[in-house]
Amino acid sequence: MSKPQRFSVQRALVLSDADYQFFLNDGFRRPPVVIRAKQRYMGFDVKKKAWNCLLVVSEISKDGILVGKEPDAERYYMAYVPDHTNLNLSADLSVEFWTNVCTTTLQLQPSAEAHPPLTEQENRQQHFASFVGMQLSTVCFDLRFMSYDPEENEMVTRLYGGPNDYIESRGTPEKIAKANHFSGKLRGIFFNMDYRNISHPCLPEKVPQPKRKILRKTRRESAR
């Protein structure tokens, strides 16, 4: 049985709930930039015989994660804490808040001001189609809305942890929102059918339709 390890929290990072849930469920395969930049606060202290680490918490929950790393190691060491209020933390512990760093290309206008829908179904289709092309950026990830099929009610998103590192998801808007932990203002906007994202020209009179493959004739077939 392994021997219990001592730890010393050097800094606390408070993330938004969406960032924290991504961090927690991702298994820390793609650590946020803000954590990678604080490696000087991690490592084993030989004098104290304890691990220096960061405490990462959500803005709305009591649980947390202790994060440590050796200077030259590739992997991080983590320990889940069910209730961080039970930790014996220093009174002068530095706390950094990263809860309001969400940036988007989202701009809104009431649907009545542009192409008012004829039916409730059309209103829903135009609303979700307007998100195609939008990017949601946080300290942990970039979420890009790639496409929306109004007939199937299927949205495609890509969650980027790096320039060429992404996870593609498909599903209804409700499934996409749940998988990416939409909450607060973002969730309210995403499910408010009376508004459109006007950050980019994606909505003329018609709802964008999914691209279909077109079979091209070969030169021989064209010559016949």
C-alpha positions in Angstrom: 0.0 0.0 0.0 1.4 3.4 -1.0 2.4 5.9 1.7 0.2 9.0 2.0 1.9 12.1 0.5 2.2 15.5 2.1 1.3 18.6 0.0 1.5 22.3 0.3 -0.9 24.5 -1.7 1.0 27.4 -3.3 -1.8 29.0 -5.2 -5.6 28.6 -5.8 -7.2 29.0 -9.2 -10.9 29.6 -9.5 -12.4 28.6 -12.8 -15.9 29.0 -14.2 -18.1 25.9 -13.7 -17.9 25.1 -17.5 -14.1 25.2 -17.5 -13.9 23.3 -14.2 -16.2 20.5 -15.5 -14.2 20.2 -18.7 -10.9 20.1 -16.7 -12.4 17.4 -14.4 -13.9 15.2 -17.0 -11.1 15.4 -19.5 -8.7 13.5 -17.2 -6.3 16.4 -17.5 -5.0 15.3 -20.9 -5.1 18.9 -22.2 -4.2 21.1 -19.2 -5.3 24.8 -19.5 -2.7 27.3 -20.5 -3.2 29.1 -17.2 -2.1 26.0 -15.3 0.8 25.2 -17.6 2.1 28.7 -17.0 2.4 28.1 -13.3 4.7 25.2 -13.2 7.1 27.1 -10.9 4.5 26.6 -8.1 4.7 22.8 -8.5 7.3 20.2 -7.7 8.6 18.3 -4.6 10.0 20.4 -1.8 12.9 18.4 -0.3 13.2 20.6 2.9 9.5 20.3 3.7 9.2 16.8 2.3 6.0 17.8 0.6 4.5 18.4 -2.9 4.0 22.0 -3.9 0.8 22.2 -5.9 -2.1 24.2 -7.2 -5.6 24.0 -5.9 -8.1 24.2 -8.8 -11.7 24.8 -7.9 -15.0 25.8 -9.5 -16.8 29.1 -8.7 -19.9 27.3 -7.5 -18.9 24.0 -5.9 -16.9 22.9 -2.9 -14.8 20.1 -4.5 -11.4 20.7 -6.0 -8.3 19.2 -7.5 -4.7 19.4 -6.3 -2.4 19.6 -9.2 1.4 18.9 -9.0 4.2 18.3 -11.5 7.9 17.7 -11.6 9.9 20.3 -13.6 11.0 17.8 -16.4 8.0 15.4 -16.3 5.4 15.2 -19.0 2.5 14.1 -16.8 0.8 15.9 -13.9 -0.1 14.5 -10.6 -3.7 15.0 -9.4 -5.7 14.4 -6.3 -9.4 14.9 -6.0 -10.7 16.8 -3.0 -14.4 16.3 -2.2 -14.5 19.5 0.0 -11.7 22.0 -0.3 -13.0 24.0 2.7 -11.7 21.2 4.9 -8.1 21.8 3.7 -5.7 23.6 6.1 -4.8 26.5 3.7 -2.6 29.4 4.5 -4.4 32.6 5.4 -2.4 34.6 2.9 -2.9 32.1 0.0 -2.9 33.8 -3.4 -6.2 33.2 -5.2 -6.6 33.9 -8.9 -10.1 34.2 -10.4 -10.5 33.0 -14.0 -14.3 33.0 -14.1 -14.9 35.9 -16.5 -12.5 35.1 -19.3 -15.0 33.6 -21.7 -14.9 35.4 -25.1 -17.2 34.7 -28.1 -17.9 36.1 -31.5 -21.6 36.2 -30.4 -23.7 39.3 -31.3 -27.4 39.2 -30.9 -30.5 40.9 -32.4 -34.2 40.1 -32.0 -35.5 37.8 -34.6 -38.3 40.2 -35.5 -35.7 42.6 -36.8 -34.4 40.2 -39.4 -36.3 37.6 -41.4 -39.2 36.9 -39.0 -40.1 33.2 -39.0 -43.4 31.9 -40.2 -43.7 29.0 -37.8 -42.3 28.0 -34.4 -40.3 25.2 -36.0 -38.7 27.6 -38.5 -37.9 30.0 -35.7 -36.0 27.2 -33.9 -34.2 26.2 -37.1 -33.1 29.8 -37.8 -32.0 30.3 -34.2 -29.6 27.3 -34.1 -28.4 27.8 -37.6 -27.2 31.3 -36.7 -24.6 29.8 -34.3 -22.8 28.1 -37.2 -19.3 29.7 -37.4 -19.3 31.0 -33.8 -16.3 30.2 -31.6 -16.5 30.1 -27.8 -13.0 30.5 -26.2 -12.0 30.0 -22.6 -8.8 29.2 -20.7 -9.4 25.5 -21.3 -10.7 25.1 -24.8 -12.1 26.6 -28.0 -15.6 25.3 -28.9 -16.5 25.9 -32.6 -19.9 25.4 -34.1 -19.3 23.7 -37.4 -22.7 23.0 -38.9 -26.4 22.5 -38.2 -28.8 20.3 -40.1 -32.3 21.7 -39.6 -34.1 18.6 -41.0 -32.3 16.2 -38.6 -32.0 18.8 -35.8 -28.3 17.8 -35.6 -25.5 20.2 -34.7 -21.8 19.5 -35.2 -19.2 21.0 -32.9 -15.5 20.7 -32.4 -13.8 21.1 -29.0 -10.2 22.2 -29.6 -7.5 21.7 -27.0 -4.8 22.7 -29.5 -4.5 23.9 -33.1 -4.8 20.3 -34.5 -6.2 18.6 -31.4 -10.0 18.4 -31.3 -13.0 16.2 -30.4 -15.9 16.4 -32.8 -19.4 15.9 -31.4 -22.8 15.4 -33.1 -26.2 15.7 -31.6 -29.2 17.8 -30.9 -28.6 21.3 -29.5 -29.8 20.0 -26.1 -27.2 17.2 -26.2 -24.4 19.6 -27.3 -25.3 22.0 -24.4 -25.3 19.2 -21.9 -22.0 17.7 -23.1 -20.3 21.1 -22.9 -21.9 22.2 -19.6 -23.6 25.3 -20.9 -24.7 27.4 -17.9 -25.7 30.9 -16.9 -25.9 33.6 -19.5 -24.6 31.3 -22.3 -27.3 28.7 -21.7 -29.9 31.4 -21.6 -28.8 32.8 -25.0 -28.4 29.4 -26.6 -32.0 28.4 -25.8 -33.7 31.8 -26.4 -35.3 31.2 -29.8 -36.2 34.9 -30.2 -32.6 35.9 -30.8 -30.1 35.4 -33.6 -26.3 35.4 -33.7 -25.4 38.1 -36.3 -21.6 37.8 -35.9 -21.3 36.5 -39.4 -23.6 36.3 -42.5 -25.1 32.8 -42.1 -28.8 33.6 -42.4 -30.2 35.0 -45.6 -33.9 34.2 -46.3 -33.4 30.5 -46.0 -32.0 28.3 -43.3 -28.6 26.9 -44.3 -28.9 23.3 -45.6 -26.2 20.6 -45.1 -23.8 20.2 -47.9 -24.4 17.2 -50.1 -21.8 15.4 -52.2 -22.1 15.9 -55.9 -20.8 13.2 -58.2 -18.5 14.8 -60.8 -18.3 13.3 -64.3 -14.9 12.1 -65.5 -13.4 13.5 -68.7 -14.3 10.3 -70.6 -17.9 10.4 -69.4 -18.2 14.1 -70.4 -16.8 13.3 -73.9 -19.5 10.7 -74.6 
